[in-house]
Amino acid sequence: MADPVRGMVEVAKNLSTAGVDRPTRVRYGVLGAACLLAVVTYIHRIGFASATTEFRATLGLSDGQVSWLMAAFMVAYGVFEVPWGNWADRLGVRRVLTRVILGGSGLTAALVLVGFLPRGAVWVFPLLLGLRFLFGMFQAGTFPAVSRMMADWMPVSERGGAQGLIWMSARVGGALAPLLVVGLIQVTGSWMVALAVVSSLGVAWCLLFRPWFRDRPEETAWVNASERALIASGRGERSVAHGDVSWWELVKSRQAVALCLMYGCLGYSGNFFSTLMPTYLKNHRGLDPDAIKLLTALPFACGVLACLGGGVLSDAIVRWSGRRWGRPLVGMLGMGLAGAAIVATLGVEDVGALGLLIGLTFVGNDLAMGPAWAAAADIGERQAGTLSGAMNMTASLTAALMAVVTGALFDAGQIVAPFVLFGLVYGLGAVCWLGVDVTKGLGQEA
């Protein structure tokens, strides 16, 4: 039987020649809202890491304590990924996204209050730890809900490019965050002002998003029949209604397990750049603030094109050869490249060469992002929120492990070992891609 994805173009042509109205493009407005949200989400997340280099001395935090703050975020982020994804599947994306974005914005603003506490108070660190945990709890819902949004709104042959564009936007946010936060700190002299400005961005997004978005194309008056047919083509049988998720299908699926393990490897190594790299560059490379700002922004800037390129290339392979290898080939290439490049950073002292290798690492890292999230939608379909939540949960827990292990190694003066581990874990992730077959959805492997 021919792969249904290859008939996507023919479907559009047949609709046109049959006299049916040309498909509307409402799905691209939905994609634009998701991309803008990704920018805001990463400004919130990376903005804290950038501000940490400024307020850690004021609050008397050690490398180990900063690592625990990052780990608290990642643990909460991981624990609540699956519940939020499940709620998005059952309750709808519109309700879930509004809650998680407003909650995350409020907790970013709450960090400002820490600056008014007495300096040196013993309960400052526990308070920060609690705030970071709660922030991770809310941010955990963003990308599982967005994954369900893409499963409902994007055709199969456009999902890789759509997810690549979303993660490209996340990298834009990650690149802007240190420039925005450090710039505001330099202008105002206050990290509290910088975080207050950052927190307002999420509120603004909710005000723009909630009035017009609906969970599915069938509920949206602006979507004509041709666009609904185009979105649905190539999927096969699926339920468009929100419903209960069979947890057993997730656990017994080889595709789902392989996808989660692969993304866990990506989370362990990739999250170093968004958590501990500013501390590493300052304390162990001895770089000045301007160099740290640029090198912290550089990986995300490099990831901008890599995210989009990985998703588009994945979709191109899907259209050319079918769905089996469209996702894994690009993911394996990216993670292999990232592993080699991050280990190579150990052999350079020059800042320019270091920046080149850091950028190359993140190019490889982000080539895998679009295919990974498209694979979650392909395998999960009506359970895309839950499956992507499980995938991101695995990555978050491995990222928390990375933060604790890497922080402890840095405190012990071990600078080489963390990067060797990063390279090995990237390589393991490339191998895990071999088990990801998106032609077999949940419950279809037999």
N, C-alpha and C positions, 0 to 999 in steps of 0.2 A: 504494500500500500504506500502510495506517495506521501511524503512528509507534508502535512497540511500547511506548514509555513511557506513552502515554495509557491503555494497558490495565492498568497496574499495580494500580489500585484494583479493577478488575473481577476480576483474578486473585485478590486477597485475598478478595473477596466469594464467588467461586466455590468457593474452598477451604473457606470456612466453610459454605456451603449444601450442599456435597457431603458433609458429615459428617467432613471431615478436621480434625484437631486445629488449634486456633488457633496461629498462628506463635509460636514462642518469641521472646525478645528478647535473645538472646545477643549479637547484633551491636552492641547499645547498650553492653554491657559492654566490647567491643573498642574502640568509639569512645571510651568514657570513659578507657580506658588510654592511647589515643593523645593525648587532650586533656591528661591529666596529664603525659605525656612532653613535650608542647609547652611546658607551663609550665616544667618543669625545664630544657629546652634553652635557653630564652630567659633564664632566670635565670643560667645559666652564661655565655651570650654577652654579655648586657648588663651583667652583674655586673662583668665585666672592664673594660668601658668606663667604668663608674662608679668603679671602684677606681683607674683610671688617673689621674684628677684628683688623687688623694691621693698615689700613689707616684711620679708622674713627677718631682716636685721632689726627692724623696728619692734617686731614681736618676739625676737629671740629664738627663732626656729632653727633647728639643725637640719642637715641633709636627711637624716633618718626621719625626722618629723614631717618634712616636706614630702618624703616618699609615702608616709602613712596617709597624708592628706590625699595624695593621688590614688592610693590604694582604696581608701574609703569610698571615693567617687566610683572607682571601677567595680568594687564589690556590689554596691547598691545598683549601679548601672547593669551589672550582669544579673543580679537576682530578680530585678523587676522587668527585664526584657520580655520574657515569655508571658507574664501576666498582662502587660500592656498590649503585646501583640495579640493575645487571645481576646482581650477586650475590644481591640480594633476590629477583629474578625466578627465578634458577636454584636457589639454595640454600634459600630460605625466609626469611620476615621474622623469625621467632623467633630464629634463629641470628645474623642480621645485627644486629638491634637490640641484643641483649645485648652484643655485642662493641663496637659503636660507643659505647654509653652508658658502659660501664665504662672504655673508653679515654679518652673525653672527660672523665670525672670524675677519672681519675688525672692527666691533664695539667693540669686546673684546680688540683688539689692540688699539683702540681709547681711551680706559680708561687710558692707560699709559700716554697719553698726559696731563691728569688732574694733574698728579704729578709734572708737570713743571709750573703749574699756581701759582701765588702768594698766599701764605697761608693766610687764613682768608678772601679771596675775597668773596663778597656776592653772586656772580654769579656762584661759584663753585657748590653749591648744585643744582641749576636749570640745569646746564650743565650735571651733573651726572644723574639727573632725565630724561633729554632728551635722553641721551645715553642708559640708561636702557630701556626706552620705545622702542627705535629703535631696540635694541638687542632683546627684546621680540617679536617685529614685525617679525623679520627674523626667530627666533627660532620656532615661531608658526607653520611654515610649515613642520618641520621635521617629526613628528610622524603621522600626517594625510597622508603625502606622503608615508611613510613607510607602513601604514595600507593598502593603495591602492596597494602598491608593493606586500604585502603578499596575498591580495585577488587575484591578477593576477598570482602569482607564486606558491602558496602553496595549496595542496589539502585540502578539508574541514577537514578531520580527522587529519591533521597535524598543523592546524592553532593555536590551543591553545598552543602546545609545541613551535611553532615558535615564537609566541608573548611572551610566557614566557621566551624564550631564549633571545629575544631582550631586554626585561625589566630586565632580569638578567644582561645583559651586561651594561644597563644603571646604575644599582646599582654598578657594578664593577667600572664604571666611577665615580659615586658618592662617593664610598669608597676611590678611588685613589686620587680624587681631593684635599681633605684637606691634605693628606699626601704629594702629589706632590707640591701643592702651598705653604703650610707652610714650607715644607722642603726646597724649593727653596728660600723662604724668609730668612730662618735661615742661609742658605749657602751664599747667595749673599747680604743679608741685605737690599733687595729692593723688595717691592711688585710689582713694575713696571716691573722688569725683569721676575718675576714669571708669570704675566699676558701676557707678550710678548711671552714667551715660549708656554703658553697654546693656544694663538691665532693661532700659526703656525700649530697646529694639524689639524684644519679643512681644511686648504689649502692642506695639504698633503693627506688627505682623498679624496678630489675632484680630485686631480691628479691621484690617483689610481683608482677611480670609473668611471669617465666619459668615458674613452676610450672604455671600453668593455661592459658596461651595456646597455640593451635595455628594453623598457617598458614592453613587453609581451613575453611569450615563443615563440609565432608564429613568432616574428621578429628576433629570435636568432638562428643562423645557428647551434650552438652547441647542441641545444635541439632536440632530435629525436622524432619520432611520438609517441613512447611508453610513454615518459615522458610527452608529451603534453596531451595525453589521460588520464594519471594518474592524472595530475594536474586538468583537467577539470571534472573528474568523481565526482559524488555526488553533483554537484551544481544545476542540473536542468537547465532550460532555463535562459540564461543571455546574455547580450551584452558584447562582448569583446572589442568593440570600445569605444574610449573616446567620451562622449556625454554630452548633457545638463542634468542637474539635476532638477527633479521636487521638488521644495521647499515644495509644499503642501503635498507631500508624507511624508516628514520628520516631518512636523508639526502635521499631523493628526495621525501619527503612535504611538500607545500606547507603542510599543516596543522601538521605538527610544526615546520617552519622558522619559520612565522609565530608560533607559540606561543612558541618559544624567543626570537625577537627581541623580542616583546612583553615577555616576562618579563625579558629583559636590560635593557630600558628601565626597568622597575619596579625592578630591582636597583640600577641606577646611582643613581637619585634617592632611592629609599626607604631605602637603607642609610646615608645620611648621618645619619639620626636615631639609628641604633644604633651609630655609630662615632665621628664627629667632632663631633656637635652639642654634647656637654658642653664640649669644648675651645673651640669657637666661642663658646659663651655666656660662658665665663669670660674668654677672651683678647681677644675682639673686640666683645662686647657689655658686658663689664665687670660682669656680674651677680654677686651674692653666692651662697655655697654653697646656701642654702635655696632661692633662686629657681632655680638650676641643677637642683637635685634635683627640684623640682616640674615644671619645663619639660621635663626629660628623661623623666619618667614620663608626662607629659600625652599625647604622641602615642600611646603604647601603650594608655593608658586610653581615648582616643577610638576607637582601632582595635578595641576589644573588641566594641562593638555593630556597627561597620561590617563587620567580618569575617563575623559571623553574619548580618547583614542582607543583605550581598551574596550570600552562598551561598543563603539562603532565597529571596530575590527571584529569583535565577537559576533555582532549582528550580521556583518558581511559574510563570515564563515557559515553562519546558520543559513543564510539565503543561498549560499553557493553549494554547500555540501550537506545540509540538513542539520538537525539540532544536536546530534551526538557529541561532536567535538567543538562546536562553536564556542562554548564556555570554557572547557578545560584547557585547550591549547594556549589561549591567551593568558589564563591564570598561571599555568606552569611556567611559561616564558617569563612573566613578570616576577614571580617569587624566586626563580633561579637567579635572575639578574640582581634582585635586591640582596640576596644572601651573599653573592660574590662582592658586591660593592661595599656593603657595610663592614665586612671583614677587612677590605682593602684600606679603610680609613685608619686602621692601626699603623699603617706604614708611612703616613704623611704627617709633616709638621706645618707645612705651608698652609696658610688660611685659605688661599685660593683653591689649592688642590683638595683641601678638606671640604670646602663648599661644593666642588664639583662632584665628589664621591657621595656626599650627603644627598645632593640633588638626584644623582643617578640611582641611589638606593630608593628614594621615594618615587621615582619614575617607575621602577620595577614593582614596588609595593602597590601603586595605584593603578597599574595596568590590570591588576587582578580584581579591583573593586567593582567595576561595572559588571563583569561576568559573574562575580560571586552573588551580587544581589539580584541580577537577572535570573540566575539559576534557582534562587530561593523562590522567586515568583513562578518560574516554569514548573518546578517540582511541587510547590505548595498550592498554587491557584487559590481556591477558596480558603485555604489554610496558610496563605502566604504570610500573614501577620505573625502567626504563631511560629512558623518555621524560621522566618527571618529573625524573630525574637530569640529563638533557641540558638541560632547561629551567632547572633551578636552577643548573647549571654555568654557563650563559650569564649568569645574574644575578650569580653570584659573581665571575666574571671582570670584568664591567662594574663591580661594586661595588669591586673592587680598583683598577681604573682610576680610579674616582671618588675613592677615598681618596688616591691618589698625586697626581692632578691638583688636587684641592681643597686638600690639604695644601700643595702647592707654591704655589698661588695665595694662600693665606692667608699663607704665609711671605713672599710678595712684596708683601703689603699689598693684594691684590685681594680685596675683600669682595663686590662686586656680581656679578662674572662667574660665580662658582659657582652662584648662585641662578638666574641667567638660563639657564644650561645645564640645571639641574634642570627648569625649566619646559618648555624645548624638548624635552628627552628624554621627559618625561611625554606631551607632545603626540604625539611620534612613536610611542610605545607605543600610544596610543589608535587611531592609524591602523593599526597592525599587527593589531589585533583583527579588522579586516575580512577578513583571510585565514584566520581560525580557523573551520573548519566541522567541528563534532564529529560530524556525521552520516556523515562519511567517515573510517573508521578507517585504520590503517596498511595499505597494500597494496590499498585499496578505491577510490582516487581515480579510476582509469580507469572 
